[in-house]
Amino acid sequence: MPSSPNECELIAIATIQTKRPFLITLTTQERRRLFKMGPKSLSFVNNSHMTAQSNADILPVSFDLSGYKQDYQLAMALSDIHARLQQLDEQVDDTLMAVGGELMRSSLSVHDYVKTAAKHRPGLRGVAQSLLARE
């Protein structure tokens, strides 16, 4: 049983990765060599796919129409997943920025309290100075 919301999300991400073992990681060189299918290419790919399906008789026997159809279906499914993940990534980024900003504000208050208390309480001077050393 997950003990925190963060653990739930990590388990969900791990589940997705486990259920999609065909996902790959490309090297920089491999990425450079590939044709890129961006949003502007989608219309071309859709039209080519429909044409190939409707006119299979004009394609050479060596053309793997079944494999082409599978690649098309996978690309469309992954495109939808990618769009959703991009939206989720933006939401996580925005939330982290907002929470981080609030956390920084509160941490500066803690530093101010420690700095004030260090004037009257032995041992806090070093703590106050160490809080200033942020990386």
Residue, then its C-alpha position, 0 to 999 in steps of 0.5 A: m500500500p503506497s504511503s504517500p501521494n508521491e509514492c502513488e504517482l511513482i508507482a503509476i509511472a512505473t506501471i506505465q513503463t512496465k506496460r510499454p516495454f517497446l518504448i526505446t531510448l535513442t542516442t543523439q546520433e540516432r535521433r539526428r538520422l531519423f525522419k521527424m514526424g512533427p505536427k505539420s507532417l501529420s496530415f501527410v502521414n494521415n493521407s498516405h495511410m488512407t491512400a495505402q489502405s485504399n490502394a493496396d494493389i499499387l504497392p509492391v509486394s515487398f511493402d509491408l502494409s500490415g507493419y505500416k498500419q501497425d506503425y501508424q496506429l502506434a504513432m497515433a496512440l503515442s501522439d495522444i499519450h504524448a500530448r497528455l503527458q506534455q499537459l501533465d508536465e506543464q501542470v507539474d512544472d507550474t505547481l512546482m514553481a508555485v510551491g517552490g516560490e511559497l517554500m522560498r518565501s517561508s524559508l526566508s522567514v525562517h532565516d530571519y527568525v533564526k537570525t533574530a534568535a541568534k542574537h540571544r541564543p548561543g549556537l544559532r549564529g552558525v546556523a543562521q550563517s549556514l542558511l545563507a549559503r544556498e546553492 
